[in-house]
Amino acid sequence: MKKAIIIGSGIAGIACALRLNHKGYKVTVLEANENFGGKIQEFNQNGFRWDMGPSLFTLPYLIDELFVLYGEEPKNHFNYHRKETICNYFWNDGSSFSVNSNSCRFINEASKFFNEDPEKLGDYLINSQKKYDLTADLFIEKSLHKASTFLNKKAVKAVSNIKALDTNLSLNELNEKHFSNPKLIQFFNRFATYNGSSPYKTPGIMSMIPHLEMNLGTYYPKNGMRSIVNSLVQFGLNKGIEFIAKKKVKSIKLTGKKVKGVRTEHDFYDADLVISNADIYPTYKNLLPNLKMPKAVKKEEKSSSGIIFYWGVKKSFPQLDLHNVFFTENYREEFEQIFANKGFNTDPTIYLNISSKEEKQDAPDGCENWFVMINTPNNLGQNWEETRMKLRETVINKLNKVLGCNLEDLIVVEDYLDPILIEQRTSSHLGALYGAASNSKFAAFLRHPNFKSNINGLYFCGGSVHPGGGIPLCLNSAKIVANQVAAA
């Protein structure tokens, strides 16, 4: 039986393990940390439970198909439900808008709230879907680094409709072209943050992202985001996959142009395949020091990072839901500060996730578990302790004004995550949450491929390689690797 070693147990690594196991490989997953799951972690304190990492769940079929692959019913292992309210949005002037999952209702309510033509809103969502349908098979589900990807009818159709993809406009320029209300433009600009990019730089093709959320829906996994990892790891164990925690890989052994296995501090694991689910930068720097790091990996602009506060709050806020956003007054300045100045504006946009809105047991009675995130530049040596304390004060003052409360007196439990801790705990280079940013129309083509063309048996999956960061893209990277292994 052929052997495969997977370095790292992020969602892509776990999915890749399941797919290769199904293909008959003996799979071992080596994880440096104590817990499996990469960024999808949780912690409990004083009766509160928080999901520490990703909090948005879309395209659940990508999880389901890992169970279906083995002929099993997903609901016997993993359950979720669709959210009726996608997200609540708040502005400094006291206005707020709740996005309903029914697209017709959203169009009707948004046209009134933003004073925009409902036909324009409908056309925007239709175009969002068209962009996704045209490009998903080409840019997301297959390798961009194989000629076969482009030698089919779908690729020809996508290229022939290149103008409709709006690659020559920034997302903001596209949204300004469609709408006049600055709040609605800001609303659709926000989708650039889903892959850690700036709406003023990322191409208009990214307007496909609203389709995932507003047409296909957002979901909540039973028992929280961590249940994704728990269910898949347990399923993998039942299928004979070996998961080993606290086993840090020191190097990938190559003999000539072929993978031979990996070395840890005390052991050697021989393998026919090695798949790195680690960030691509430290993979080259630490695990493949004798291979020249590609220039694109060295020079690529990294995505944004973040500071997250985990607050146990001794009050319930009925105006809030699972997902909530408190917008800045000046969105352009916020992204200029993050990407150009590597700093912060004085009025940051705040994302607030409250899983106790879905799972009552995540907080004591009458309380809520707040996951409060602010987008930041990546770690370039800034004084993060000072920054965190300033941002904490700014965020509390902003939320106090919008929600009409005294939040400082309501916080009974507190913890945090910053770019330094993100980098330390997940080996994400510079603390970037999504690997490379998508701040150019060529970004998709500049991402590192899922294979090493001149090394037999070496593959890569996860958010720092094609097709990008976020749970759906990471799951697709695992599928791409498995398909490439099968075709080799």
N, C-alpha and C positions, 0 to 999 in steps of 0.2 A: 504493500500500500504506500502510495506517495505521501510525503509529509509536507505540511504547510505551517509556517510560523507567522503569526500576526503580532506585530509590535504595537501595543497600545489597544485599549478596549473602549475607545470612543464608539459612538453609535455605528460609524462606518466599519470599524474593526469587528464589532460583534456581528453585524449583518454579513460582512465578508466571510467570517468564520462559518456562519450557517450555510451560506451559498457554496463554499468550497467543500464543507462536510457533505453536503447533499451530492456533490460531484464525485464523492468517493475518497477525498483526501483525509488523512489523519491530521486534525487541526489542533494546534496548541496556541493559545493566546497568552502573551506575556505582558503583564501590566506592572509598571513601576510603582504605582500608588497602592494604598491599602484597599481601595474600593474600585470596582469596575465602573465604566460608564463615561469616562472623559469629563466633559463639562456638565453632564447630566447627573448632578449630585443632590443630596438633601442633608438637612440637619435638623435636630430637635432640641428644644430648650424650654424648660418651664411650661410645658403643655402646648407649645407652638411647634409647628413643622413648616419648614420652607423648602421648596425646590430652589436650588442655588443657581442653576444655570438657565438653559433655554426654557421659556415659558409659553411660547406659541406653538400650537400643534395643528398642522395642516397636512393634507394628503395622507390620511391614515392608512390608505390602501397599501402604501409602501411598507408599513409594518405588517399588515395583514398577510401580504403575499409571501412573507418569510415563513409563516405557518402553513399557508396553502401549498407552498413548495413541497412540503412533506406530506401533503394530502390531509392535513388536519384543519379542523374548524377553529378560526382565530378566536372566536368568542369563548372557547374553552380555556384560553390562555391570557387574553388581553381584551379589555373592554373600554369603550369611550362613548361619548355622546356629542352631538352637534350643539354648538352654542347658538341661542336665539339672538342674543346681543353680542355683536362682535367686539365692540370697543366703545367706551365713552370718552369724548373729547371735551376739553375745557380750555377756555381762553382767559386772559387776564382781565378782560372787560366784564367778566361774570357770565358770559354766554357759554352754553354747552350743547353738544349734539351727540346723540346715541345712534350708533350704526346698527341697523337691523339686518339679520342674515337673509331676509327675503329681499332680493334685488329690486323687485317692483316697489316694495314698500320703501326701501332705501332711496330710490330715485324720486319717489313722490315726496318724502319727507325732506330730502336734501335740497330738492328744487325750491321748496318753500323756505327752508332755513337759510340757505345761501343765496336765495333769489337768482337762481340760474335756470336756464331752459331745461326742462326734464328730458327733451329729446337729445340735447348735448350730453347729458349725464348717461343716458342709455347708450348713445353711440360710443362714448368713452369705454364703457364696460364691454361692449361688443368688440371694440378694437383691442382691448386688453386680452380678451379670449382669443381673438384671431392671432395676435402676436405669439401667445403661448402655444397655440395649436400648430402654428407654422414652424416654430423653432424648438419646441421641447424635444422632439425626436432627434434633432440635429445637435443642439447645444447642451442639452441636459442629460439625455439618456444614452448617448453614445460618445465615444472618444472623438475629440476634434483633431487628434493627431494620427488618425488612420485614414488612408485614402478611401477605403471602402465606405466610410461615413458619408462621403460626398458623391458617391457614385450610385445614386438612387433617385427616384422620382420626387421624394419628399425634399431632398436637398435642392434639387433643381427648382422646385416650387418655392422654397424659402428664398433662394437667391433671386429668382425672378420677381419676387415681391419685396425686395430689399428696401424700396422706398417706403413701403407701408410699415416697416419696422422702426422707422424714425431714429436710425442710428446717427444721423448727422445733427440731431438736436439733443440738447441736454434734457433731462426729465423735467426740470423747471421750465425750460423754454417750451416744451410740448404742452405742459399744463397751462402755462400762460396763454398759449395759442388757443386752447380749448375753452378756458374759463376766465371770468373777469373778477370774481370774488376772491380777494387775497386769502381768506380763510379756507376756501375750497382748494385753492392752489396749494396751500400749505398742507392740507389734509392729504392730497395725492402725492405731494413731494415727500411725505414721511416714509413712503414705501422704499425709498433708497436706503433707509437705515436698516432694512431687513437683511442687507448683506454688508453693512458697515461702510456705506459709501455716502457721497454728497449728492443731493439732487441737482446741484448746480454744475456738477461735473459728469455724473454717470449718464450714459446715453438714454434716449427716450424709449429704447426697447424695454427698459426696466418697468415701463408702464404695464407690462404683462403681469407684474406681481399682484396687483389688486384682484386679478382674476382668481388667484389661488384662495384668497381670503373671502372675497365678496360673492363670487359665483360658486366656487367649490366648497367654501365654508371653513370655519375654524372649529376645533373640537377640544374636548377636555378628556384626558385619560382618567379612568377610575383610579383613585388613590394617588393621583398626581403624575407629573412628568417622570418622576423616578421609576414609576411602574413600567415604563417602556423598557428600561434597562433590566429591571428585575425579571420581567416576564421573558425577555429574549435570552438572558443569561441562563435562567433555569431551564428553558426549552433547549438551549444548546447543550447544557450539561446532560439532560436526558437523552440527547442524541449522540453523546459520546465525545463532545468537544472538551478539551482540557483548558480550563481557565486557571492561570497561576498569578496571584497578586504578589506585590512586593518583590517583583523579579525584574530589575532594571536591566535592559539590554545595553551592553557597552559598545558592541560593534557588530556589523554585518560582515561575515566572512565571504570573500570572493576568491575563487581560484580561476585565474584568467578572466574569462568573460561569463562566468557562471556562478550563481549563488550556491554556497555550500551549507549555510546555516547562520546561527547567531551566537555570540558570546555574551554571557552575563558575568557577574563578578566571580562566580565560582563554577559555572557550568558552561558546557557547549551543547547546543541543540542543532543537530544536523537537519537539513530540510532541502526539499526540491524547489520549494517556493518560499520567498520571504516577502511579506506585504507590510509596509510601514504605514501605520495609522497615526504616527507621530507627525508633528508639524514638519513640513518639508525642509525648512532652514536648518533646524538642529539635526534632522536626519542626515543631511550631507555633512554638516560641521562635526557632529559627534559620532555618528555611526558609520559614515563612509568617508573618512578623512583623506583617503587616498584617491578619491574621485573628485574631479574638479567640479565645484559648485557652478551650475549654470548661471550666466549673467542675469537672466530674468529673475531668478530666485533672489540674487543679491540686491537687485535694483528695484524690484517691484514695490509699489506703494502699499503699505499695510492698511488694513481696515481700521476702523475706530476701535477703541477699547471701551471700558466703562468703569464707573464706580457704582457699586450696588450696596445699599443699606438694607439690612434685614431687621425690621422693626416689629416687635410684638406690641400691638396697640390696644389699650383697654377701652375701646369704644367700637360701636358698629356704625358704619356710614352707609345709609340706604341709597344715596345718590351714586355710589361707586359699584362697579361690577368686577368681574375677573380681570379684564384688561381696561386700563385707563391711561389717558395721555393728557398732560398739562403743557400746552404749547408755550414757547417763547414768543415774545413780541416781535423779535427780529431773527427770523430763521436763517437768512443768508449770513448774518454776522456769526451765528453759532457755528456754522460749518466752515466759515473762513478761519475762525479761531481754532477749530479742531484740526483741520487739514493743512492750512497754510501757516498759522502761527503756533501750532502745537500747544494751544492754551484753551481758555474758557471765557465765555461771555458772562455777563453779570445776571442774566436771566435765562437759565438753561431750560430746555424741554425736559420734562420728567415723565418717565414711564412707571406706572404703578400697577403691579400684579398682586391680586389677593386670592389665593387659592381656597381660602376658607369660605369664599362665596359659593364654591362648588362642593367642598368637603368640610363640613362643619367641624369634624374632629381635628382639623389643622390648627384650630385656635380654641382656647377656653371659651365658655359661654359669655356672650356679650363682647368678645374681643375679635380682632382680625390680625392676620399675619401679613404684613406689608413687605413686598419686594420692590424697592424703590431704586430705579436705575437712571443714571445720567450718562449720556454718551461723552467720551473723553478722547483725547489723542492717545496714541500708544505710548509705551514707556520709553522715554528718551532721557531719563535721568532727572525728571522733574521732582520737586519736593512733594511727594504724594501725601504725606501726613498732613502738611499744612494745607494742601489743596483739598483734601478730604474734609477737614474741619471747616474750611470756608464754604465748601459746597453744602455741607450738612446744614449750616446756618441759613444759607440761601434757599435751600430746598424747603426747610421747615417754614421760613417766612412766606415763601410763595404758596405753599399748601395751606397755611393758616389763612391767608387772604382769600383764596379761592373757596376753601371749604368752611370758612368761618369757625375755626377751632383754635385751640392752643395745644398744638401737637406735642410740644416739649413735655407737657405734663401728662401726656397719654402714653408715651413710650415706656414700656416696662421691661422689655428685653431688646438688646441691640447687638448686632454684629455687622461686619462689612466685608466687601471684596474690592480690591483695586487692581490696576494693571500689573503691579509687582506681584501680587498674590496669584493673579491669573496666570502669569508667566511661570511662576514657581510651581504651581500645582498642576498645570496642564502642558507645560513646555511650549506654549503658544508664543512664537517669537515676538518680542516686544509687547506681549500682552494683547495682541490683536485678536479680537473675538471671532473674526471670519476669515482669517488668512489674509489674502490680498484684497485690496479694495477694488471696486469696479468703476473707477473714476476715469475711464476712457472707453471708447468704442472697441478698442482692441484687447480689452482686459481678458475677455473669455479665451482668446487665442494665446495670451501670454501666460496663463496659468500652467503650472507644471503638469505634464501628462500623467496618466495613471500607470505608466510603465517606464522602464529604462531601456531604450531601444538597443543599446549595445551590451546589456547585461541580461543574460538568460535567467529567468526566474525571479526577477526583482520587480515589485509592483508597489504602488502607492494609492492610498485612499484617505478620505477625510476632507475637512474643510479647507486645507491649505493647497489642495490640488484640484484638478478639474473634477466636477463642474463648479465647486465653490462651497461656501459655508452655509450653515443652517441644516436642520435635521433632514428635510427632503433631499437637498443636494448631496449631503453625505451618504444617504441611503442609495442614491443613484450612483455615487462613486463606487460603492461596493458592488453594485450590479455590473458596472462597466468592467471592473477588475475581473469578476467571475466570468464574464463573457469573453474577455481577452484570454484568460487562462484556458478556457474551453477551446478557443480558436487557435491557440498556439501549437 
